[in-house]
Amino acid sequence: MSENENLAKEKTLFGKGIDNPSNILPKKLTFDSKIKFECHPGVSCFTACCHGIKIVLTPYDILTLKKRLGLPAHEFLEKYTTPVYLEKTDMPGVAIKLREDKDRNPCPFVTPDGCTVYTDRPSACRYYPVGMADFHEGQGSMGGDADRMEEEKFFFIVKEDHCKGFEEEKEWTVREWRKDQGVDVRDEMNKEWLRLVMRRKSFGHQASLSDQAKRMFFMASTDLDHFRRFILESTFLDTYIIDTETLEKIKNDDVELMLFSFKYLAASLFGAEGLPIREEKVQERVKEIKESQEKQVKESVEAYKDIKKARGEEVDPEL
């Protein structure tokens, strides 16, 4: 593995180098805490943070970027992303594919004058240098008592040696900085998807997703065009009860489709409520399970008989 690849691996989701404690200032911040920071073309390190960095994309990032570039999802994914596993999980996702450069490996959207997709830049780019911790983000809407929990958030500063933005005189509250960067909107759009990821992380390595579950998570998280076809052209609507209003939104609104995909993933991966299955499908599944169990019992009995016969022992006629 090259040095640049190693550097890229040190960068992580929604923060730069936060796996390295030396980059995190040891102080909890609130929305009203003040920070001094500004990034602009006059800063000597301008665009330095856009090189050799692992920028993991959320579904909303992909949605806004593909629209900005006028590309269908599959073309955007092929041209601008590379597959990754989301941090400390077996959930497949994508990160920005950096341009080949033996020295710096720049983001494909960066130029000496700045970011060419700045108004639609990924969430990870917007958060820096203010990181956020949320103790309950792995639970939240998954149901049960977690729904009644008040999410406990606090913020922290990620400060890297090369960044000169901290030497600027511009002062903000954390709240003002987040609003200026459009983080609040991204937080709302990303919230349910991030909860899925955090829920998966909470399981550790005790269980792994099936290949089918991984494929479904990847499709719903990265390619809404494909996910819409899955809903409308497969047996999906024969299995799940979707009201007319929601179905119309799914057909015509990509953001609504994305939010629905989070609900579907929560139900299919973690058994969350909110996506009812048609009763006849439930009964079919119950019948399949019962038939499978009966078959396994019969096979066990036959295997037992064969063992008895092989030993020359008498087989109970009741079996």
N, C-alpha and C positions, 0 to 999 in steps of 0.2 A: 504494500500500500504506500502511495506517495505521501510526501510531507503535506502537500496541499489537501489531499483526501483526509489525512489525519486532522488537519486544522478544521476542515469542514465538519468533521464528526464532533468536534468540541463545541460547536454551536448547536443550539437546541431550540425547541418550539417556544415561541413567545418570549424570547430573551436571548441574549448573546453571551455564551460562555457561562451560563448560570450553574453549570455542573461544577465549576471551579469557584469555591467559596471566596477566593481572594478577589474576585470581581464583584462580589456583593457587599455593599456597605452594611455593616451590622446595626441597622436601625429600622424599626418598624415605622411606616408612614401611614397617615390617614388621608382622606380626600382633601383635607384642609392644610396638610403639611406643605411647606414651600420648598421649591427646588430652583437651582440656577442652571439653566441649560438652554442652548439654542443651536440648531444646525442650519447652515445656509452656505451658499457657494463661497463666501469669504472665509470660512473656517479652513485652516490648512489641511485638515484631514478629510475634507469633503469627499464623499463616496467611498472612503477607505473601508467602511463597514459593509459595503456592497460586494466585497470580494472574499472568496474562500469561506463562505458562510452557508450553513444548511438551513434553508427556509422551507419549513414544512407548511403545506397549504391546507386550509380548511375548505369544506364544501363551498362556503360563501366566497372565499378567495377565488376558487376556480370559476364560480359562476360569474363574478364581476370581471375577472381577467379575460375569460373567453368572449364575453360580450364586448369588452373594450377592444379586443383584437379582431372581432368579427369572425370567430372560428367556432365550429361545432366542438363539443367537448372532446371527442376522440382525437381530433386533429391537434387541439391545444395540448392534450396530455402527451401525445407522441412527440410533438416538437419542443415543448418547453419544460417537461417534467421527467423525473426519474423515480422509480418505485423505491419506497422505504417502508420500514415498520415503524409505527408510531412509538414514541419513546416508552421503553419498558413494557411493551405489550406485543402480542402476536397479531395486532390489527394492521392490515396493509393500508398504506397511504402513498402520497406522492410529495416530493420536494422539488423546488426549482432546479432545473438542469443548468449548471453553470457552464459558461463558455470555456472551451479548451484554451488554456493559457498556462504555460509552464511556470510562470512566476506568480500570478495573482488569482486566476480562475474567477472572473467577474460574473455577476448576475447578467443574464441576457438582456435585461431591460435598462442597464446602467450605461451612461455615457459620461464623458468628462464634465458635461453641463448638468448632470443630475439624472433622475429617474424618468424614463419616457412614459411610465404608466403611473405616475405619482398619485394622482387622485384615486386610482384603483389599486394601489399597492397592497401587498398582502398584510394580514393582521400582524405577523411577526415583525414586520418593518415598522409598524405604527407604535408598538408597545415601548420600544427602546427609548430612553433608558429606564423606564419605570416598569418594574415587574410587579405581578400581582399574585398573591396567595389566597386561596379560597379553601378553607378546611372542609367544606361540605359539598364541593362541586362534584364529587364522585357519587353523590346520592340525589339530592334535589328531587326532581320530578319522577324518580323511579318508584315512588309510592311509599305507603306506610308512614311511619312517624317522621321520616325525612322530609315529607311535604310541609310539616309544621315547623321545621327548623329554620331559624333565621340565619342566613348564610353569613359567616364571619370572614370578612375580607380585610386584608391589610396589604400595604404596598412596600416596595423596597427599591433601592437604586442599584442598577448594574453599571459599574464604572470600569471601563477598560483603559489601559494605559495610553493607547493610541488616540483616544477620543478627546479632542480639544473643545468640544461643545460645552464642557463643564467650565471652561474658562470665560465663557460669554457672560454678560451682565444681565441678560433677560431673566426675570424671576416669574415663576408661576406657582400656583397651588397645583397639587396633583390633579385635582378636579379640572382645573383650567387646561392643563396639559393634555389630559385624556380627551376633553371635548375638542380641543384644537386639532388633535390627531385623528379624530373620528373613531376613537377606541370604544366609546360607549355604544355606538351603533353596532360595531363588530362584536362586542361582548354579547349583545342581545341575540344577534344572528348565530353566533358560534356556541351559545350557552348549552343547548341540549346535546349537540354533537360532542362537545368537550366532556359533558357528564357521562356520555357513553364510554369515552376513552378512559376517564378516571374510574368509572365503575369496573372496567376491564382490568385496569392496573391494580385495583384493590384485591383482585383474586390472586395476584402473583402468578407463580408457575404451577399452582395446584391443579389447574385444568387448562386445556387448550381448545381453541375454536376449531371446529371441523373445517375442512377445505371448502365445503359448500357455504358455511357461515362467513368465511373469509372472503370468498368471491362476492357474496351478497353485500357485505359491508363495503368492499372496495367499489362495487358498481354504484351503490346508493350514495356513497361519499364523493365520488369523482365524476360520474357521468350521468347527469340528470336526464339527458336525452334518452339514454338506454333505459334508465329506471322508469321513465314515463311509458316507454313501449312495454316494459315488463308488466306494468299495472294494467294497461289498456288492451294488450294483445295476448296475454297469457290467461291462465285460469284464476288470476288474482281476485277479480271481482266476483267470481263464483265461490270464493273461499271466505273473503272478508266483507263485512257490511260497511259500505261507504255511503254516506248520505249524499244527496244530489248536489247540494251546495259545495261540499268538499270536493266532489268529483269534478265539478266545473272548474274549481280553482286549480286542481291538479292538472287539468287539461290545458289551461291557459296562462298560468302564472308560475314562473320558475321558482320564485321565492317560496310561494305556498307549497309547491312540490317538494322543495328542499326541506321545509319544516315538517311536512308529512313523512318524508323519508326517515327523519330522526325518530318519529313516533313508531314507524314500522320497525326500525332496527331495535328500538327499546323493547318492543313486544316480542320480536322474533329471536333476539339474542338473550334477553334477560327476563322474559315473561311479564313485562310491565303491562298494566291494564290500559285500556283506551282504544284498542283496535279489536272490536268483537268479531268472532268467527261465526259463520252461519251454522245453525244447529245441526243441519244435515251433515255438514262436514265434520262436526264434532263426533256425531254418531258413527260416521264412516271410520273415523280414526279409532274410536273405541272398539269397533268391530275388528279392525285390522290388528289392533294390539291383542285382543282376545284370541283371535284365530292364530296369531303368531305364538302366543303362550301355549295354546292347546297343542299346536304342532310340536313345540319344543318338549312338552310333557310326553307326547306319544313317542318322539324320537328317543327320549331318555329311557322310557319303558322298554322299547325294542332293543336298545343297546344293553340294558340290564338282562333281558332274556337271552341275548346272544352270549353274554358272558357266562350265564348260568349253564347254557347248553354246552359251551366250550369246556366247561369244567366237569361236564357229565352230571350236573345237578338237576334235580327235578324243578320244573318251572311251575309256579302257582297258576292254575287255570283261571283264577280271578283277574289276573293281570291282562 
